[in-house]
Amino acid sequence: MSDIVTRTDYLTPQKAFSADRLNKPKSFATILKNKKLKVLVKRFSDITTTKYDLLVKLLNHASSLIRAAWATDKDLIVFRDNHSYSPTNHPNDTRAGEPDIVTILDSINKLINKDPTKRIPWHHVLSPVEEKGNADRKDGPAQSAAYLAFANQSRPDMVGMYGISISPEGYIIQYSCPAGLQTSDEFSWDDITPFLSYVYTLYIPRADFPSRDPSISLAESDDPLGTPIWDIRDGDEVYANCAVKVVGDPWRRMTWVARVGTSPVTIKDSYRDVHASFREGELYDILHKEGPAPGFLQIEKEYDVQCERGRPISVTVGTTTRVKTRLIMNTWGEPLRECVGLIDFLKCMYDILEAHRWAIMERNIIHRDISHGNIFIQAKDVDEKKKKDFAGKTYRPIFVNEIIENEENADPTSRLGDMDNAAELDREKAVSRLFVSKKIHVNDEPLRCRTGTPKFIARSPAAGRLLIAERCSKPMPELPDELAAKYIKAYPNDRSGLRALIDNDETYHGGVFNDRRVNKKYDDKPRLTITEFQHRPRHDAESVFWCMVAFLLVAVPLGSPQEDEKEIKLNHAWKLIANHQVGDSDDVEDRRFGLLRADEDQWKSWLHPYLDHVGRLLVLLARQVSPEWGLCDPPPHMLHLHEAMQRLILIHIADWKKNGKDVEFDPRRGRPAQAPDHPPPPQVSYTQSVDGQHIASSALRKKRGSQNIEQKEDSQAKRRRMTRAETDTLGPRSLPPTPPLARRFPRFHDHEVDRNLPSTLGSASGSLTLEWPPLAANAFYTVTKGDA
């Protein structure tokens, strides 16, 4: 997810880089006297432009010397000219430009020599090298950083990675890991000790911080240069043939999701911030305390991954420390885009709202990041016949097919996953060990963080304030008599009082809005709009609305023509949501308001012609979502917006089912929605900086003789930021940046601000995320995600 803070410090030279990051022997004295090495260094430093073959000779000679002196038991490390090739097999299917030189093992180099394509797979890259001439050498570190980020995502077996930017003037070394990026000073060729230390470190990593995850290894394959499959060891058990589904942001959590063969078992690795308020696994434990909670992914366990016995894998850059955490899940689900029809889609949305409101009401857990990437359909669990029953049936969630299809104890049509941004709603009722231990010592208020995915985040969290211009004027929708009777019957144990709620002339959703009182309160103390903001359940319900809008705008009915007669008007609407970014808390402009204020005719002009009748539902939902319900005093019940949306969805399911208005979808197609006006390519920025959302633009410039870079939207860009009022009281915090390097529109997905406590084997705590719809007609489903 993209960060709000630009991290130019990632490219700021660190004076102690060599001492802090590089390894070296007692002395390089013998190698420094090598005549051939001296000649190659002199020849290279005397040129003014790029000369790949000469630099490759220099690097490989240094590698041979160091291996012969200190690493004869290791495979030779080879530096290979790659400036005309884009590496293959990035886990998010992202093509990311052409690193000038890549570092690989000699055994892999020999295989590539026999391969007609000569393309190097990302999962074999040990270190990228960027070569620059004197004129553009300042661009080198940013470009090297971009390639490091892609390589980090592709090597789950490596904890961190080194890169180097080289010019005739000198060289700059970098270290990249999920905690961030560090950059050295520029070293002159008069001193090649750091250069040799860089190569030495590739052979013999430092012992004071982990370089490898020993639990992950490449599975045996008939094609070592093909798509990688991984084996993951969990104690004495090995999960074989794990196929990567998505990888998150490389300088944040870098969530890595893989499916174990064809089974429902899914493994999610991520690097959690040790200062986070909650552990995902602990929240799952709370959800599933009475057995598998309906409407959520099932969890086997969560634990901190160790690089050696008793030593968790941790990475630190600056003030940010992250620990590698593994979540083993017993559920596999398909992405939301696989919905086969309009009514099925509405059922999925109803059930997500139902599961979410149950989690709030019965478990005190709020999700805070509902998006396409966190909703799964057609879910399958491990050993479904043997799974434990859910014991909390008295107040269980009642899913839509129990009402519409009269199906007893109906299973959910969709499930909610990715709890790594979730929190306990009422801090006084909190039971998760990590948060309880923290709140004793600090005034931690995670609900004042601004958290979510840009397209789907509710407007108030995006702005970090109450939206006082949006006045409350909409009563609770009422169900038709016959449907109302079925609805009330389905929820005999409703403790919220909402299922039977009918507003009177003075209430809105059961709350009271007094315009004069609101004006006086906020006119006298305008800063209250910020200090009173908290993430509330209604904000997650609004995110469900944005999920509906984004899905329906680009949905293609089965059998519809290839030409889209509404393409121009579609793009007008699509950009209102696709362009949305989370800005500073004083930036209250949100172009999505245009969608909330649209009438039925406008929706008809935007939606596919076969979906014209859907416009009415979206208008009615928008009227319920639009008001700032936080202005009511007394307020409505915290789940009031869930109730309003579920009633409207239920009305339209029943009506369209009765009147034959269902529409089948073609999940392989998406309408030709254009990219945003200023799209960050998967990991590319247009500024000379590296930040939570972008990697320096020069990083991925086209090279002579190379191929163009395929651009995909950064999909899982999520944002988390404290409001100003909170930062004033809590002091500075680290906000690790995350280039969306390949993480938007996956098959499975990823996100952020986390923290720590010893894990309990056998208990749960991790995240899946995937983002959709695509920003281009031919990029229906791509990957980036998250905090990740």
VOGU-3710 file (C-alpha; in Angstrom, 3 decimals, decimal comma):
1> msdivtrtdy> 0,000/0,000/0,000  1,201/3,409/-0,751  2,472/5,489/2,084  1,620/9,116/2,680  5,140/10,104/3,594  7,728/10,457/0,846  10,798/8,517/1,890  13,583/10,437/0,221  15,747/9,246/3,116  15,985/5,872/1,389
11> ltpqkafsad> 18,321/7,480/-1,128  20,116/9,634/1,430  23,714/8,383/1,818  24,363/6,563/5,084  27,851/7,340/6,375  28,136/4,080/8,288  26,814/1,870/5,487  30,000/-0,162/5,055  30,354/-0,818/8,762  26,657/-1,547/9,262
21> rlnkpksfat> 25,861/-3,625/6,174  28,933/-5,056/4,447  31,058/-8,023/5,421  34,791/-8,306/4,796  37,787/-10,435/5,775  40,650/-9,203/7,895  42,375/-7,842/4,818  42,003/-7,555/1,040  45,752/-6,849/0,730  46,536/-9,699/-1,655
31> ilknkklkvl> 43,609/-9,002/-3,958  44,323/-5,280/-3,994  47,718/-6,109/-5,517  46,207/-8,140/-8,352  47,457/-6,582/-11,603  44,502/-7,574/-13,758  42,088/-6,120/-11,227  44,023/-2,850/-11,180  44,006/-2,669/-14,980  40,269/-3,316/-15,211
41> vkrfsdittt> 39,495/-0,702/-12,563  41,680/1,851/-14,356  40,178/1,129/-17,770  36,625/1,406/-16,465  37,192/4,597/-14,471  38,741/6,275/-17,522  35,642/5,941/-19,737  32,755/8,420/-19,623  29,802/6,386/-20,918  28,380/2,936/-20,252
51> kydllvklln> 30,435/-0,061/-21,302  28,678/-3,192/-20,114  31,221/-5,753/-21,289  34,071/-4,035/-19,477  32,135/-3,725/-16,234  31,095/-7,390/-16,438  34,764/-8,380/-16,778  35,682/-6,282/-13,754  32,899/-7,715/-11,599  33,535/-11,314/-12,613
61> hassliraaw> 37,266/-11,013/-12,037  36,634/-9,661/-8,535  34,181/-12,516/-7,931  36,709/-15,140/-9,025  39,423/-13,677/-6,799  37,197/-13,571/-3,727  35,840/-17,069/-4,259  39,344/-18,484/-4,682  40,518/-16,817/-1,490  37,567/-17,366/0,868
71> atdkdlivfr> 34,699/-19,352/-0,683  36,022/-22,346/-2,608  33,201/-24,460/-1,187  30,567/-22,228/-2,800  29,256/-22,037/-6,353  30,867/-19,267/-8,398  28,813/-16,068/-8,476  28,562/-14,711/-12,007  27,731/-11,177/-13,150  25,856/-11,333/-16,456
81> dnhsysptnh> 25,080/-8,579/-18,963  21,300/-8,238/-19,077  20,665/-4,717/-20,366  18,553/-5,897/-23,310  16,341/-8,323/-21,405  13,510/-8,008/-18,940  13,795/-10,760/-16,316  10,996/-13,314/-16,270  8,712/-14,932/-13,716  8,064/-12,033/-11,393
91> pndtragepd> 5,461/-13,406/-8,944  3,040/-10,612/-9,771  3,458/-11,088/-13,516  5,115/-7,700/-13,698  7,683/-6,786/-16,317  10,020/-4,335/-14,724  12,537/-3,020/-17,196  16,002/-4,404/-17,794  18,615/-4,422/-15,024  21,931/-3,723/-16,744
101> ivtildsink> 23,734/-6,593/-15,039  22,366/-9,334/-12,817  24,167/-11,591/-10,381  23,424/-15,325/-10,537  25,066/-18,629/-9,687  27,342/-20,134/-12,315  25,156/-23,233/-12,532  22,197/-21,055/-13,528  24,350/-19,040/-15,903  25,237/-22,214/-17,802
111> linkdptkri> 21,564/-23,087/-18,181  20,807/-19,606/-19,489  23,595/-19,905/-22,056  21,723/-22,874/-23,509  18,350/-21,136/-23,411  17,374/-19,408/-26,681  15,542/-16,564/-24,919  18,548/-15,710/-22,673  16,148/-14,307/-20,121  17,019/-14,572/-16,464
121> pwhhvlspve> 14,235/-15,483/-14,011  13,823/-13,060/-11,131  13,891/-15,915/-8,628  17,545/-16,644/-9,505  18,773/-13,048/-9,172  21,170/-12,525/-6,260  21,918/-8,851/-6,826  21,124/-6,253/-9,531  23,790/-3,927/-10,912  23,006/-0,611/-12,573
131> ekgnadrkdg> 25,613/1,008/-14,818  25,565/4,727/-15,595  27,742/7,151/-17,458  29,108/10,191/-15,708  26,324/12,383/-17,090  23,438/10,464/-15,517  25,108/8,710/-12,619  22,887/10,485/-10,081  19,921/8,516/-11,432  21,623/5,218/-10,665
141> paqsaaylaf> 20,607/4,647/-7,024  16,923/5,238/-7,747  16,974/2,830/-10,649  18,939/0,253/-8,703  16,404/0,579/-5,883  13,572/-0,282/-8,243  15,262/-3,481/-9,360  16,129/-4,383/-5,795  12,474/-4,068/-4,874  11,400/-6,403/-7,685
151> anqsrpdmvg> 14,104/-8,883/-6,763  13,088/-8,795/-3,081  9,566/-9,753/-4,074  10,831/-12,659/-6,157  13,126/-14,233/-3,534  11,088/-15,418/-0,515  14,124/-17,480/0,474  16,223/-14,323/0,885  15,606/-11,857/3,692  17,460/-8,911/2,176
161> mygisispeg> 19,432/-8,139/-0,953  22,331/-5,937/-2,031  22,536/-3,867/-5,181  25,106/-1,525/-6,647  25,020/1,468/-8,983  28,287/1,959/-10,861  29,685/4,735/-13,032  33,219/5,674/-14,126  33,113/8,298/-11,384  32,444/5,833/-8,565
171> yiiqyscpag> 29,945/3,373/-7,127  27,076/3,341/-4,629  25,984/0,213/-2,748  22,465/-0,410/-1,438  20,758/-2,853/0,894  17,042/-3,608/0,553  14,728/-5,560/2,867  11,089/-5,308/4,021  12,099/-2,730/6,652  13,293/-0,363/3,931
181> lqtsdefswd> 16,259/0,596/1,789  19,673/1,936/2,750  22,105/3,683/0,418  25,828/4,249/0,843  27,944/7,255/0,011  29,448/7,313/-3,455  32,840/5,638/-3,247  35,665/6,646/-5,554  37,505/4,027/-7,616  40,597/5,117/-5,712
191> ditpflsyvy> 39,200/2,999/-2,873  37,841/-0,352/-4,024  37,626/-1,913/-0,562  33,827/-1,314/-0,308  33,472/-2,684/-3,860  35,290/-5,868/-2,866  33,315/-6,007/0,388  30,090/-5,954/-1,632  31,203/-8,996/-3,635  32,561/-10,714/-0,513
201> tlyipradfp> 29,202/-10,210/1,243  27,414/-11,983/-1,606  29,526/-15,048/-0,858  29,747/-14,734/2,913  26,829/-12,777/4,422  27,125/-11,068/7,766  26,178/-13,161/10,760  24,600/-10,362/12,806  21,448/-10,119/10,695  19,701/-12,899/8,753
211> srdpsislae> 20,287/-13,222/5,030  18,202/-16,333/4,293  14,984/-18,015/5,349  16,067/-21,653/5,760  12,457/-22,848/5,755  11,922/-21,940/2,074  13,621/-23,589/-0,886  12,958/-24,044/-4,580  11,118/-27,265/-5,323  12,654/-29,669/-7,796
221> sddplgtpiw> 11,596/-28,886/-11,329  12,209/-30,139/-14,847  12,574/-26,501/-15,868  14,738/-24,486/-13,434  14,186/-21,379/-15,559  10,400/-21,736/-15,533  7,803/-20,508/-13,078  9,148/-21,212/-9,581  7,467/-23,589/-7,168  8,570/-23,516/-3,536
231> dirdgdevya> 8,797/-25,993/-0,670  8,062/-24,600/2,792  9,173/-26,395/5,928  7,077/-26,084/9,070  8,905/-28,024/11,763  8,967/-31,649/10,632  6,316/-31,060/7,981  7,025/-29,851/4,447  4,397/-28,073/2,379  5,509/-29,067/-1,109
241> ncavkvvgdp> 4,944/-27,367/-4,459  3,707/-24,007/-3,212  2,684/-21,735/-6,080  2,983/-18,004/-5,421  -0,256/-16,106/-5,929  0,762/-12,592/-4,985  3,525/-10,626/-3,278  3,027/-7,326/-1,507  5,009/-4,147/-1,189  8,734/-4,871/-0,820
251> wrrmtwvarv> 9,469/-2,138/1,728  6,531/-2,731/3,975  5,053/-6,066/4,991  5,953/-7,725/1,698  3,110/-10,162/2,193  3,764/-13,343/0,227  0,833/-15,672/-0,474  1,218/-19,179/-1,882  -1,157/-22,075/-2,391  0,047/-25,554/-1,464
261> gtspvtikds> -0,404/-27,633/-4,608  -4,100/-28,028/-5,403  -5,160/-28,227/-1,751  -7,022/-25,452/0,072  -3,980/-24,859/2,291  -2,629/-21,353/1,801  0,537/-19,950/3,338  0,976/-16,267/3,971  4,342/-14,856/5,011  4,669/-11,219/5,988
271> yrdvhasfre> 7,012/-8,936/7,884  5,046/-7,333/10,694  6,065/-4,086/12,339  7,081/-4,792/15,926  5,227/-1,637/17,007  1,859/-2,733/15,615  -1,078/-2,790/17,989  -2,454/-6,151/16,886  -1,337/-9,507/15,547  -3,482/-10,903/12,781
281> gelydilhke> -3,338/-14,416/14,178  -4,548/-13,292/17,588  -7,557/-11,636/15,975  -8,309/-14,811/14,033  -8,079/-16,741/17,307  -10,720/-14,443/18,771  -12,958/-14,844/15,717  -12,682/-18,634/15,836  -12,798/-19,091/19,614  -16,020/-21,159/19,349
291> gpapgflqie> -14,969/-23,062/16,249  -14,668/-21,962/12,604  -16,492/-18,643/12,414  -18,838/-18,571/9,397  -17,903/-15,973/6,810  -14,141/-15,948/7,464  -11,054/-17,832/6,332  -10,082/-20,774/8,523  -6,676/-20,698/10,189  -4,290/-23,459/11,235
301> keydvqcerg> -1,669/-21,428/13,110  0,627/-18,431/13,074  4,219/-18,122/14,262  7,389/-16,102/13,842  9,741/-17,686/11,306  13,224/-18,426/12,636  16,573/-18,197/10,870  18,035/-20,497/13,526  16,697/-22,070/16,682  15,420/-19,396/19,048
311> rpisvtvgtt> 16,175/-16,528/16,649  13,269/-15,013/14,674  13,990/-13,498/11,279  13,970/-9,744/11,826  15,052/-6,775/9,730  15,751/-3,211/10,784  16,229/-0,025/8,804  16,348/3,184/10,796  13,599/3,087/13,418  11,600/0,389/11,630
321> trvktrlimn> 11,948/-3,222/12,736  9,964/-6,063/11,213  9,699/-9,744/12,100  8,825/-12,421/9,566  5,530/-14,055/10,470  3,901/-17,092/8,877  0,160/-17,700/8,792  -1,006/-21,126/7,635  -4,609/-21,048/6,446  -6,924/-23,959/5,770
331> twgeplrecv> -9,017/-22,092/3,209  -8,620/-21,292/-0,454  -11,055/-18,971/-2,225  -11,508/-17,534/-5,675  -11,356/-13,789/-6,320  -14,511/-11,706/-6,370  -14,292/-11,298/-10,130  -15,326/-14,956/-10,489  -18,919/-14,068/-9,563  -21,062/-15,640/-12,263
341> glidflkcmy> -24,047/-13,326/-12,090  -25,608/-10,158/-10,749  -27,719/-11,799/-8,050  -24,774/-13,938/-6,959  -22,724/-10,769/-6,623  -25,375/-9,060/-4,482  -25,572/-12,153/-2,296  -21,805/-11,973/-1,792  -22,063/-8,339/-0,726  -24,904/-9,084/1,683
351> dileahrwai> -22,944/-11,905/3,290  -19,792/-9,808/3,659  -21,833/-7,193/5,513  -23,387/-9,944/7,636  -20,063/-11,544/8,574  -18,538/-8,147/9,290  -21,373/-7,006/11,565  -21,231/-10,336/13,424  -17,479/-9,877/14,015  -18,143/-6,422/15,455
361> merniihrdi> -21,131/-7,398/17,560  -19,921/-10,753/18,871  -16,123/-10,480/18,727  -15,426/-6,721/19,017  -13,325/-6,876/15,820  -13,463/-4,337/12,993  -11,772/-5,123/9,672  -10,776/-1,603/8,462  -9,689/-2,618/4,963  -12,542/-4,174/2,995
371> shgnifiqak> -11,621/-4,317/-0,685  -11,895/-6,648/-3,650  -8,640/-8,240/-2,592  -10,011/-9,322/0,781  -13,252/-10,916/-0,394  -13,236/-14,545/-1,497  -15,930/-16,669/-3,090  -16,357/-20,382/-3,791  -14,198/-21,004/-0,733  -12,962/-24,501/0,080
381> dvdekkkkdf> -11,686/-25,649/3,464  -9,328/-28,458/4,405  -11,147/-31,640/5,439  -14,559/-30,034/5,288  -16,208/-33,221/6,559  -13,960/-33,305/9,614  -14,038/-29,642/10,530  -15,292/-28,666/13,947  -18,764/-27,216/14,254  -19,221/-23,586/15,151
391> agktyrpifv> -20,527/-23,540/18,715  -21,827/-19,969/18,877  -25,040/-20,710/17,011  -27,385/-18,683/19,187  -26,047/-15,425/17,800  -24,543/-16,786/14,585  -24,524/-14,755/11,374  -27,580/-15,462/9,211  -26,590/-15,457/5,547  -28,685/-14,403/2,598
401> neiieneena> -29,695/-17,805/1,248  -31,402/-18,582/4,539  -33,759/-15,689/3,795  -34,047/-15,773/0,002  -33,759/-19,510/-0,674  -35,204/-20,784/2,652  -31,988/-22,779/3,088  -31,498/-23,855/6,689  -28,128/-22,871/8,198  -27,025/-21,535/4,822
411> dptsrlgdmd> -23,301/-21,244/4,200  -21,928/-17,814/3,296  -21,606/-17,060/-0,412  -18,430/-15,096/0,290  -15,780/-14,847/2,964  -13,771/-12,032/4,434  -10,034/-12,406/4,843  -6,890/-10,380/5,447  -7,178/-9,280/9,060  -3,776/-7,618/9,322
421> naaeldreka> -5,322/-4,142/9,427  -8,105/-5,250/11,757  -8,456/-3,975/15,309  -10,546/-4,440/18,421  -13,269/-1,817/18,296  -13,818/-1,155/22,000  -10,447/-0,845/23,711  -12,037/-1,457/27,113  -13,268/-4,863/25,940  -10,019/-5,770/24,172
431> vsrlfvskki> -8,680/-9,255/24,874  -5,892/-9,736/22,325  -2,682/-10,203/24,291  -0,562/-7,827/22,251  -2,939/-4,882/22,424  -3,766/-5,437/26,091  -0,056/-5,482/26,933  0,525/-2,276/24,972  -2,413/-0,199/26,170  -1,186/-0,530/29,748
441> hvndeplrcr> 1,963/1,400/28,847  0,914/3,736/26,008  -2,205/5,553/24,943  -2,407/3,557/21,734  -5,433/4,560/19,644  -5,285/2,487/16,463  -8,791/3,546/15,387  -7,456/7,043/14,781  -5,173/5,665/12,086  -6,279/6,243/8,518
451> tgtpkfiars> -6,302/2,791/7,029  -7,587/1,341/3,775  -7,155/0,807/0,051  -7,499/4,078/-1,920  -10,344/3,053/-4,237  -12,328/1,462/-1,419  -11,507/3,439/1,717  -14,437/5,396/3,152  -14,353/9,163/2,666  -13,980/10,141/6,311
461> paagrlliae> -10,965/7,875/7,019  -9,435/9,026/3,737  -9,692/12,641/4,898  -8,969/11,893/8,555  -11,904/13,991/9,720  -15,677/14,167/10,025  -17,433/15,369/6,874  -19,623/18,070/8,384  -21,013/19,203/5,011  -22,753/15,841/4,552
471> rcskpmpelp> -25,910/16,242/6,619  -28,114/13,346/7,776  -31,531/13,215/6,129  -32,216/9,629/5,076  -34,408/7,290/7,116  -33,834/3,557/7,388  -35,158/1,751/4,275  -38,245/-0,372/4,914  -38,726/-3,874/3,541  -41,939/-4,933/1,749
481> delaakyika> -44,282/-6,739/4,142  -43,687/-10,291/2,911  -39,919/-9,880/2,794  -39,930/-8,101/6,157  -41,688/-11,068/7,749  -39,082/-13,498/6,404  -36,313/-11,148/7,502  -37,548/-10,806/11,079  -38,117/-14,554/11,298  -34,541/-15,256/10,173
491> ypndrsglra> -33,082/-13,141/13,001  -34,939/-14,209/16,159  -31,969/-13,457/18,420  -31,065/-10,001/17,110  -29,426/-8,084/19,951  -28,854/-4,869/18,021  -32,536/-3,978/17,700  -31,871/-3,001/14,086  -33,615/-5,832/12,261  -37,056/-4,485/13,210
501> lidndetyhg> -36,126/-0,783/13,309  -38,540/1,704/11,732  -37,692/5,415/11,919  -40,215/7,960/13,150  -40,505/11,530/11,891  -37,603/12,697/14,063  -35,026/9,934/13,658  -32,564/8,834/11,005  -31,464/5,205/11,387  -32,589/5,601/14,988
511> gvfndrrvnk> -30,324/8,593/15,601  -31,198/12,266/15,873  -29,718/15,033/13,746  -30,041/18,666/14,841  -28,706/21,014/12,176  -28,494/24,072/14,449  -26,658/22,157/17,168  -24,159/20,756/14,663  -23,456/24,203/13,190  -22,788/25,735/16,588
521> kyddkprlti> -20,565/22,900/17,780  -18,236/22,787/14,781  -18,305/26,495/13,942  -17,060/27,253/17,461  -14,473/24,435/17,470  -13,663/23,416/13,883  -10,741/21,243/14,986  -13,244/18,838/16,506  -13,808/17,465/13,008  -10,302/15,980/13,278
531> tefqhrprhd> -10,065/15,133/16,963  -13,440/13,349/16,968  -12,598/11,173/13,982  -12,309/7,443/14,603  -12,672/4,482/12,287  -16,195/3,200/12,903  -18,173/0,210/11,566  -20,072/2,448/9,149  -16,798/3,223/7,382  -16,284/-0,444/6,559
541> aesvfwcmva> -19,871/-0,630/5,310  -19,076/2,295/3,010  -16,073/0,353/1,720  -18,480/-2,426/0,719  -20,402/0,175/-1,289  -17,230/1,201/-3,133  -16,513/-2,477/-3,798  -19,928/-2,706/-5,429  -19,370/0,405/-7,526  -15,936/-0,682/-8,748
551> fllvavplgs> -17,170/-4,177/-9,624  -20,357/-3,141/-11,411  -18,761/-0,349/-13,454  -16,447/-2,758/-15,256  -18,538/-5,954/-15,170  -19,189/-7,492/-18,599  -22,406/-9,474/-19,102  -21,945/-12,842/-20,768  -22,366/-12,729/-24,524  -22,234/-8,940/-24,805
561> pqedekeikl> -20,547/-7,383/-27,886  -16,842/-6,608/-27,853  -17,515/-2,961/-28,646  -18,620/-0,929/-25,636  -20,836/1,933/-26,737  -20,545/3,620/-23,341  -16,753/3,517/-23,097  -16,254/7,283/-22,955  -18,889/7,795/-20,272  -17,633/4,761/-18,364
571> nhawklianh> -14,193/6,316/-18,114  -15,636/9,532/-16,750  -17,118/7,589/-13,847  -14,240/5,155/-13,488  -11,654/7,874/-13,043  -13,599/9,335/-10,143  -12,792/6,200/-8,188  -9,542/5,099/-9,851  -7,908/8,504/-9,326  -8,663/8,562/-5,624
581> qvgdsddved> -5,653/8,845/-3,353  -5,415/9,330/0,385  -3,943/12,752/0,998  -3,167/14,919/4,014  -5,881/15,322/6,617  -6,466/18,901/5,466  -7,119/17,648/1,934  -10,863/16,970/1,998  -11,393/16,817/-1,761  -12,656/13,401/-2,781
591> rrfgllrade> -13,805/13,130/-6,383  -15,844/10,055/-5,529  -18,511/12,445/-4,238  -19,522/12,723/-7,901  -20,559/9,075/-7,834  -22,518/9,507/-4,614  -24,508/12,406/-6,050  -25,271/10,800/-9,420  -28,897/10,213/-10,365  -30,320/7,117/-12,020
601> dqwkswlhpy> -29,856/8,466/-15,552  -26,179/9,124/-14,914  -25,670/5,590/-13,642  -27,412/4,244/-16,732  -24,974/6,192/-18,887  -22,009/4,644/-17,052  -23,067/1,028/-16,541  -23,102/-1,632/-19,235  -26,407/-1,448/-21,176  -27,446/-4,859/-19,835
611> ldhvgrllvl> -27,101/-3,455/-16,301  -29,213/-0,314/-16,690  -31,597/-1,476/-13,962  -28,724/-1,582/-11,433  -28,502/2,211/-11,383  -31,535/2,504/-9,124  -29,926/0,311/-6,452  -26,687/2,308/-6,546  -28,601/5,580/-6,170  -30,463/4,255/-3,129
621> larqvspewg> -27,287/2,897/-1,556  -25,461/6,179/-2,181  -28,184/8,087/-0,346  -27,591/5,925/2,720  -23,797/6,064/2,492  -23,456/9,810/1,801  -24,370/11,398/5,163  -21,855/11,965/7,931  -23,630/9,830/10,495  -21,127/10,866/13,146
631> lcdppphmlh> -23,004/14,171/13,438  -26,090/12,541/14,983  -26,635/13,050/18,705  -27,700/10,654/20,034  -26,114/8,521/17,325  -27,686/5,524/15,609  -26,583/2,009/16,508  -23,033/1,384/15,290  -24,260/-1,189/12,720  -26,987/1,025/11,257
641> lheamqrlil> -25,381/1,408/7,824  -24,884/-2,343/7,521  -28,607/-2,705/8,212  -29,639/-0,089/5,653  -27,439/-1,547/2,925  -28,486/-5,128/3,642  -32,158/-4,178/3,425  -31,700/-2,481/0,059  -29,644/-5,373/-1,298  -32,247/-7,855/-0,080
651> ihiadwkkng> -35,094/-5,915/-1,707  -33,341/-5,930/-5,075  -32,294/-9,579/-4,905  -35,918/-10,559/-4,308  -37,228/-8,225/-7,019  -34,711/-9,193/-9,702  -35,110/-12,866/-8,889  -38,907/-12,617/-9,179  -38,886/-10,513/-12,361  -36,093/-12,281/-14,243
661> kdvefdprrg> -33,604/-9,422/-14,043  -30,551/-11,482/-13,184  -27,558/-11,018/-15,523  -24,799/-13,559/-16,122  -21,243/-12,190/-16,090  -18,201/-13,070/-18,149  -15,414/-13,178/-15,527  -12,736/-13,357/-18,247  -13,573/-9,909/-19,552  -13,572/-6,407/-18,146
671> rpaqapdhpp> -14,911/-3,209/-19,662  -12,277/-0,885/-21,197  -11,749/1,355/-18,196  -8,757/3,651/-18,604  -5,885/4,012/-16,192  -5,980/6,941/-13,740  -4,837/10,355/-14,935  -1,596/9,977/-12,991  -1,136/6,250/-12,548  1,971/5,079/-10,804
681> ppqvsytqsv> 3,142/2,188/-12,943  3,488/-0,867/-10,787  6,465/0,435/-8,952  7,370/3,574/-10,660  7,161/7,169/-9,612  7,647/10,335/-11,600  9,789/11,946/-8,942  13,395/11,513/-7,908  12,460/9,782/-4,708  11,481/6,485/-3,287
691> dgqhiassal> 8,358/6,465/-1,163  5,580/4,283/0,058  3,890/4,363/-3,303  6,611/4,915/-5,839  10,094/4,011/-6,856  12,087/6,666/-8,624  10,964/7,122/-12,194  14,404/7,024/-13,746  14,691/3,582/-12,311  12,751/1,960/-15,075
701> rkkrgsqnie> 13,587/4,062/-18,084  13,717/2,353/-21,408  17,211/1,312/-22,449  18,540/1,213/-25,948  17,617/-2,078/-27,509  15,374/-3,034/-24,623  11,675/-3,638/-24,550  9,066/-1,245/-23,262  7,929/-1,719/-19,722  4,456/-3,083/-19,277
711> qkedsqakrr> 2,523/-0,783/-16,977  0,057/-2,080/-14,443  -1,760/-0,250/-11,743  -0,381/-0,359/-8,241  -3,162/-2,273/-6,762  -2,778/-2,820/-3,224  -1,716/0,530/-2,275  -3,015/0,927/1,188  -2,538/3,822/3,475  -2,245/4,172/7,148
721> rmtraetdtl> -1,606/7,450/8,823  -2,342/8,977/12,174  -4,415/12,145/12,188  -2,580/15,266/13,223  -4,274/15,349/16,583  -2,998/11,883/17,326  0,531/12,482/16,175  0,628/15,540/18,398  -0,056/13,379/21,440  1,786/10,203/20,570
731> gprslpptpp> 4,928/11,602/19,074  6,679/10,577/15,856  6,202/7,161/14,340  7,878/5,287/11,572  5,783/4,933/8,443  7,597/2,413/6,295  7,226/3,110/2,613  6,048/0,611/0,111  6,421/0,822/-3,584  3,461/-0,902/-5,115
741> larrfprfhd> 5,951/-2,963/-6,904  3,641/-5,380/-8,405  0,801/-5,703/-6,222  -2,494/-4,589/-7,643  -5,039/-6,923/-9,188  -3,875/-10,359/-8,115  -5,327/-13,720/-7,962  -5,007/-13,477/-4,258  -3,959/-10,476/-2,316  -2,217/-8,373/0,496
751> hevdrnlpst> -1,449/-4,566/3,547  -0,365/-2,296/7,060  1,025/-0,716/10,514  1,794/-3,908/12,616  3,536/-4,824/15,917  4,841/-7,776/18,241  4,608/-10,422/20,953  5,892/-13,969/21,108  3,757/-16,107/18,837  1,989/-19,205/20,024
761> lgsasgsltl> 2,380/-22,203/17,781  -0,962/-23,625/16,925  -2,723/-20,301/17,209  -3,537/-18,039/14,380  -2,288/-14,633/13,361  -1,496/-13,139/8,654  -3,182/-11,564/5,078  -4,509/-12,144/1,648  -5,268/-9,421/-0,708  -6,087/-8,916/-4,257
771> ewpplaanaf> -7,262/-5,989/-6,159  -9,755/-5,572/-8,930  -11,043/-4,254/-11,267  -8,310/-3,593/-13,782  -7,424/-0,215/-15,146  -7,082/-1,412/-18,691  -9,252/-3,699/-20,710  -6,409/-6,103/-21,355  -5,186/-6,140/-17,762  -8,178/-7,756/-16,183
781> ytvtkgda> -6,487/-9,235/-13,180  -3,038/-8,297/-12,134  -1,103/-8,428/-8,931  0,445/-6,021/-6,573  -1,088/-5,794/-3,383  -0,931/-4,310/0,099  1,558/-3,392/3,221  1,449/-5,127/1,039
//
